[in-house]
């Protein structure tokens, strides 16, 4: 789960994501930029309702297309947003 910020002292949820890597940028990018821990994530569909039989949420990767080539919707985010 990825938090989008605080709402009344609790984190609001944006979506489900698969964390593929956690990293820091090299110092050559500058001290402020290189000190923050980052995560490369692939986004999944939002939680809607649970499956009647399993009682679990169904999610699927969000896919996009570039021409005929599919790819995962992915992003680099601050690791602090991961719940």
PLY file of the C-alpha trace (Angstrom):
ply
format ascii 1.0
element vertex 83
property float x
property float y
property float z
element edge 82
property int vertex1
property int vertex2
end_header
0.00 0.00 0.00
1.18 3.48 -0.82
0.24 6.45 1.34
-0.61 9.76 -0.30
-0.36 11.96 2.78
-1.97 12.56 6.14
-5.71 12.94 6.61
-6.70 13.65 10.23
-3.50 12.05 11.53
-3.78 8.87 9.44
-2.31 8.09 6.05
-4.71 8.15 3.11
-4.27 5.28 0.67
-3.73 5.71 -3.04
-3.27 2.25 -4.45
-1.48 -1.04 -4.29
2.02 -1.23 -5.73
4.73 -3.84 -6.16
8.10 -2.56 -4.92
10.80 -3.60 -7.40
13.78 -1.71 -5.94
14.72 0.56 -3.02
17.69 2.83 -3.63
19.43 6.19 -3.15
20.77 8.34 -5.95
24.56 8.79 -6.06
26.05 11.87 -4.34
26.80 13.36 -7.77
23.09 14.34 -7.95
23.48 16.61 -4.90
23.31 16.02 -1.15
19.58 16.77 -0.74
18.60 14.48 -3.61
21.01 11.65 -2.78
20.06 11.43 0.91
16.40 10.46 0.28
15.54 6.77 0.10
13.55 6.07 -3.10
11.50 3.14 -4.39
10.74 1.99 -7.93
7.15 0.66 -7.89
4.73 -0.90 -10.37
1.12 0.20 -9.82
-1.83 -2.16 -9.39
-5.57 -1.56 -9.61
-7.19 0.14 -6.60
-8.93 -1.92 -3.92
-12.65 -2.05 -4.65
-14.48 -4.98 -3.05
-13.56 -8.38 -1.77
-14.10 -11.64 -3.61
-17.26 -13.31 -2.25
-15.66 -16.77 -1.99
-12.16 -15.87 -0.74
-12.91 -12.67 1.18
-9.77 -11.11 -0.35
-9.27 -8.14 -2.66
-8.52 -8.82 -6.31
-5.89 -6.58 -7.87
-4.16 -6.58 -11.23
-1.16 -4.70 -12.63
-2.04 -1.49 -14.44
-0.81 -1.94 -17.99
-0.23 0.65 -20.71
0.71 0.28 -24.37
3.31 1.98 -26.51
2.30 0.97 -30.00
1.85 -2.78 -29.76
4.22 -3.21 -26.78
2.59 -3.48 -23.32
4.36 -2.20 -20.20
3.61 -1.82 -16.49
2.66 1.59 -15.16
5.64 2.34 -12.91
7.07 5.27 -10.95
9.87 6.30 -8.60
8.45 7.51 -5.27
9.88 8.41 -1.84
10.20 5.15 0.12
8.60 6.91 3.11
5.23 6.64 1.29
5.26 2.83 1.51
2.95 1.58 4.25
0 1
1 2
2 3
3 4
4 5
5 6
6 7
7 8
8 9
9 10
10 11
11 12
12 13
13 14
14 15
15 16
16 17
17 18
18 19
19 20
20 21
21 22
22 23
23 24
24 25
25 26
26 27
27 28
28 29
29 30
30 31
31 32
32 33
33 34
34 35
35 36
36 37
37 38
38 39
39 40
40 41
41 42
42 43
43 44
44 45
45 46
46 47
47 48
48 49
49 50
50 51
51 52
52 53
53 54
54 55
55 56
56 57
57 58
58 59
59 60
60 61
61 62
62 63
63 64
64 65
65 66
66 67
67 68
68 69
69 70
70 71
71 72
72 73
73 74
74 75
75 76
76 77
77 78
78 79
79 80
80 81
81 82
